[in-house]
């Protein structure tokens, strides 16, 4: 299971640069993300070289999971002292689940695709403890929305989105 949309990955790589053999940063990449910021912090540079920490921040794209950080060495190799990977959540707005009655008695449940994919759960009542059950099926992208259809059923049902 990867890190999903709405989350941010901080990657900090401390590596040695001497201007000769080790003369370039190792490249950092995280599939399914967009780099939103980066910077360097030189901890000590002497006549022989020094340690430089490069920090990059990656936002996980909607609808993607990020499960791997890749570090690719320069042609002459890279001397890495420390790698730190941290994950936090971005401030997000609540996602609205829209329910529409279909001809023939079915229901269409949908939410904005920009919010990423969710699992849909249902319950027959909201009395504690609530017995949420997975709806089943797979949501499909239709235009700018994730959509999943289900039978309306004879009894009342309540739905929720779950990451």
C-alpha positions in Angstrom: 0.0 0.0 0.0 1.4 3.3 -1.0 1.0 6.9 0.2 -2.1 8.3 -1.4 -3.3 11.6 -2.8 -3.6 14.4 -0.3 -0.3 13.5 1.3 3.2 15.1 1.0 6.5 13.3 1.1 9.7 15.1 2.4 13.0 13.6 1.2 16.3 14.7 2.7 19.5 13.3 1.3 22.9 14.2 2.9 25.7 13.5 0.4 29.4 14.3 0.0 30.5 16.7 -2.7 34.2 17.3 -3.4 34.1 19.1 -6.8 36.1 16.3 -8.4 35.0 12.7 -8.1 31.7 13.4 -6.3 30.7 16.5 -8.2 26.9 16.3 -8.5 23.8 15.5 -6.5 22.2 12.1 -6.8 18.8 12.5 -8.4 15.7 11.9 -6.3 12.4 10.9 -7.9 9.1 9.7 -6.5 6.6 8.2 -9.1 3.0 9.4 -8.9 4.1 12.8 -7.4 4.9 16.3 -8.3 8.0 18.1 -6.8 6.6 21.2 -5.1 9.8 22.5 -3.5 13.5 21.8 -3.0 16.6 23.3 -1.5 20.1 22.7 -0.2 21.9 23.1 3.1 25.6 23.1 3.2 26.8 21.8 6.5 30.5 22.1 6.0 32.7 22.7 2.9 36.4 22.5 3.3 39.3 22.4 0.7 38.7 18.7 0.3 34.8 18.9 0.0 31.9 18.7 2.3 28.5 17.4 3.2 25.4 18.9 1.5 21.9 18.1 2.5 19.3 18.4 -0.3 15.7 18.5 0.7 12.8 18.0 -1.7 9.1 18.0 -1.1 6.7 15.9 -3.3 2.9 16.1 -3.4 1.1 12.9 -4.3 -1.0 13.4 -7.4 -4.8 12.7 -7.3 -5.6 9.2 -8.1 -2.1 7.9 -7.5 -0.2 6.1 -4.8 3.5 6.7 -4.2 5.3 3.6 -2.9 8.9 4.1 -3.9 11.6 6.8 -3.6 14.3 6.4 -6.2 17.8 7.8 -5.8 19.9 7.7 -8.9 23.7 8.2 -8.6 25.7 10.5 -10.8 28.0 8.9 -13.4 31.0 8.8 -10.9 28.8 7.6 -8.1 27.4 9.4 -5.0 28.5 9.1 -1.4 25.3 9.3 0.7 25.5 9.6 4.4 21.9 9.8 5.4 18.4 9.5 3.8 15.3 10.7 5.6 11.8 10.2 4.2 8.8 11.7 6.1 5.1 11.8 5.1 2.4 14.2 6.2 -1.1 15.1 5.1 -2.0 18.2 3.2 -4.8 20.3 4.4 -7.8 19.0 2.4 -11.4 20.1 2.0 -14.1 17.5 2.7 -15.2 15.5 -0.3 -18.9 15.5 -1.2 -20.5 12.3 -2.2 -23.3 12.9 -4.7 -26.1 10.3 -4.9 -28.4 10.3 -8.0 -31.4 8.0 -8.7 -31.1 6.2 -12.1 -33.9 5.1 -14.3 -34.9 1.5 -13.3 -34.3 2.1 -9.6 -30.5 2.1 -9.4 -28.3 4.7 -7.7 -25.3 6.5 -9.0 -22.7 7.5 -6.4 -20.0 10.0 -7.5 -17.4 12.4 -6.2 -14.8 14.7 -7.8 -11.9 12.8 -9.4 -9.5 15.6 -8.2 -10.1 14.1 -4.7 -8.7 10.8 -5.7 -10.2 7.3 -5.5 -12.1 6.2 -2.4 -13.7 3.0 -1.2 -17.5 3.3 -0.7 -19.1 1.8 2.4 -22.8 1.4 3.3 -24.8 0.8 6.5 -28.5 0.1 7.0 -28.7 2.5 10.0 -26.6 5.0 11.9 -27.2 3.6 15.4 -23.9 2.9 17.3 -22.1 0.8 16.7 -22.4 1.4 13.0 -21.9 -1.7 10.9 -20.2 -0.3 7.8 -19.9 -2.8 4.9 -17.9 -2.3 1.7 -20.2 -1.6 -1.3 -18.2 -3.7 -3.7 -17.4 -2.9 -7.3 -14.9 -0.5 -8.6 -15.4 3.2 -9.2 -14.7 4.4 -12.7 -13.6 7.8 -13.9 -16.3 9.5 -16.0 -15.4 13.0 -17.0 -14.2 14.8 -13.9 -15.8 12.4 -11.4 -15.4 8.9 -10.0 -18.7 7.0 -10.4 -20.0 3.7 -9.0 -23.5 2.4 -9.6 -25.5 0.1 -7.2 -29.0 -1.1 -6.7 -31.3 1.1 -4.7 -32.6 -1.7 -2.5 -35.8 -1.9 -0.6 -34.5 -0.6 2.8 -32.8 2.7 3.6 -29.0 2.7 3.2 -26.4 5.2 4.2 -23.1 5.7 2.3 -19.7 7.0 3.1 -16.3 7.5 1.4 -13.3 5.9 3.0 -9.6 6.1 2.0 
